[in-house]
Amino acid sequence: MKRCTSLILIVSCALSASAMAASNTARFQVQLTLGATCSIDKIGRKQSGSLATDVSCSRGSSYDVGLSHSHGTRTVKSADGSTEDFQYFPDSAHSLDWDNASLLSATGTGAVMTHTVDSNANNQDSAQPASSDWTTLTLTF
């Protein structure tokens, strides 16, 4: 009998404690500032011999695309010692030399944007041995 009384006392204490609980709600304003994000999604060769690079940047984010060589003509040398001079351009008219000093600037839309890297290299001559060179594309945002 003593056990039964103790159990009833514990249950009645628990019920009275929950009956005294209360809650309040309040609203508050949250402000979130998102930083710009950009990425180089793909670099590939087009049929014309030029390169295309796909860049994605968050909407409204300003960005610059530069290439790692100095102004002027570059020279590549093939295994047989023959050389080929070339330059990079952001347009097919070859009106602006493209490097890290003269940047291609754009504003992100949130979607992929394709930029063409054109060159005046003569890749059409089949008698010319293959030449290659490394260039770094730099995306600054």
N, C-alpha and C positions, 0 to 999 in steps of 0.2 A: 504494500500500500504506500509505503514511503516513496518508492520509485515513481509511482504514478503521479504523485503530488509534485515532485520535482520537474517532471516533464511538462506538466500544465503550467507551472510557473515560468519556465524558459520560453514556451510558446507565447504566453501572454506578454512577456517582456519584449520579445521580438516584434510582435504586432504593434505595441505602443511606440516603439522606436521608429518603425516605418510610417506610422501615422503622423509623426512630427516632421518628416522629411519634406523639403520644399525645393522648388527649382525656379531659376530665373533665366531668361534669355535676353541677350543683347545683340545688336547688330554693329558691325564695324566695317569700315571701308578698307579694301585691299588694293594696293597699287603695285603693278608688276612691270618692270622694265626689262625687256628682252634684248640681249646683245646681238649684234650682227653675226651671222654664220655664213660661211662660204666654203665651197669645195670644188676641186677640179674633178669632174666626174669621168672624163674620158679624153684621150688624145688619140687621134687616128688619121691615117692618110686617106685623102680623097682621090678620086680617079684622075683629077687634074695634076696630081703630084703635090699639091699644097696639103697642109695639115689642118685639121679641125680640132678645136678643143672645146669641150662642153663644160661650162661653169654654172654652178647653182649658188645663188645668194639669196638670203632672206629679203622679202619685199622692202624696198626703200634703202637698202644697204649700198653704199658707194664702194666700188672696188676698182683696182688697177691690175692689169695683166702686163707683165714685163718678161723679156727674154734675156738670158745671161750671155750677152756678148756686147762688145763695144760697137759704137757707130762705125759704119763703113763695111768694106768687103771682108768676108771671111774666106779662107782657103782650106779645102780638105784635100788630103793626099791619099791616093789609093795604094794598094800593095805593090803595084808595078811602078810607082813613082810619079804617075801622071797626077796633075792637080786640077781642081775646079774651084773657081771663085763664085761666091754667092752672097746674097744679103737676104734678110727677112723683112717682110712688109705686112702691115695689117690690111692691105687692100690690093686688089688685082691690078690697079693702075701703077703700083710701085712708087707712089708719091711720098711716102713717109717711111724712113728707116725705123725699124722697130727694135727696141732694146729696153733695158731697165731705166734708161734716162727718158726716152720718149715712149710713154706708156699708153696702152689702150685703156681708156676709162669708161666705166658704165655704171648703171644702177640696177641692182637686183630686182627681179620681179616675183621671186618665189618659185619660178619655173627654170628649167634648163635653158641657157642661152649658148648658142654655138658661135665661136669666134674663129675666123680663118687666119692661119699663118701662111702667107704666100712667100715664095722664094723665086729668085731669078736664076736658080741653078738649072742647068741644062740636063734634065734627067731623061730626055727623049732619045739621046744618042746611044744606040745599042752597042756601038763599038767601044764606048767609054767604059772602062772597068768600074765596078761598084766602089763608091766612096761613102764614108759615113762620118758623122760628127755628133757630139753630144751637146745638147742645149738644154738649159734648165728654164722651165716656165715658172714664173713667180706670181702668185696671186696674193695681193695685199688688200686688206679690208679693214 
